Amino acid sequence: MEVEQQEVQHGVRSGIPEKVVSDNGPQFASELFAKFAEEWGFKHVTASPRYPQSNGLAERSVQTAKRLLRKAEADKRDPYLALLEYHNTPIDSQLESPAQILMGRRLRTRLPTTNAQLMPRNVDHKNVKLHLEARQHKQKNWYDKSARSLPTLSTGDTVRVQQQDGRWTPANVIRKCDQPRSYVVQTPEGTEYRRNRKHLRTTPAETTTTATPAPETSTKPAVTPVPVTTQQSTTPAPYVTRSGRAVNPPRKLNL
């Protein structure tokens, strides 16, 4: 119920979102949260289970917030002031702060500023979106230099799915999810899992073959030939330089 209360507070302040992306925690996978999403009229999308990278934006934001709270606690300062300064800091040289993008104005902090700087201004959200997409595209290009894309799976493919303990168990692909690189597979026991393509390995389908009798062979003992050893000279060939001069190794302890 606490998650729903937090969502209500965000909805009252900023409006109801069209889509909410989350992980597969029990607080989001519950029937109560599904009913809450239906009542408030937003679409709930979950990331691939056991693959936090698919929800990287939220994971990175949580990491940044935790780092701010730890630093504020270490310096014995108010953590809310630290979050306020973070919301009021520009993202980069071409993007405004999160507060300006969301509310169209700077927030008043303890830093001295003029009233003109706090006046609301129109934000070109189309330009903001294009710049954010360019940043993501640049990061994707750097990531793709050391990564490779896995082939797409089809319904009915035989695969092996990685379990939580690291074991790979056989399964079959049932369907592809709406989320990118996410599939639902079924084990021979009938258990269904939703996994990212990273946790699925393609395997050839098992085929049953009938054993054919081996042809009869004679039981005569095989004659193993005895190899003939020839004595070879162990004297290494002299080293010849580029000019054609033969270099002989020095004779050591030739008594």
Secondary structure, 3 states (H helix, E strand, C coil): CHHHHHHHHHHHHHCCCCEEEECCCHHHHCHHHHHHHHHHCCEEEECCCCCHHHHHHHHHHHHHHHHHHHHHHHCCCCHHHHHHHHHCCCCECCECCHHHHHHCCCCCCCCCCCHHHHCCCCCCHHHHHHHHHHHHHHHHHHHHCCCCCCCCCCCCCEEEEECCCCCEEEEEEEEECCCCCEEEEECCCCCEEEEEHHHEEECCCCCCCCCCCCCCCCCCCCCCCCCCCCCCCCCCCCEECCCCCEECCCCCCCC
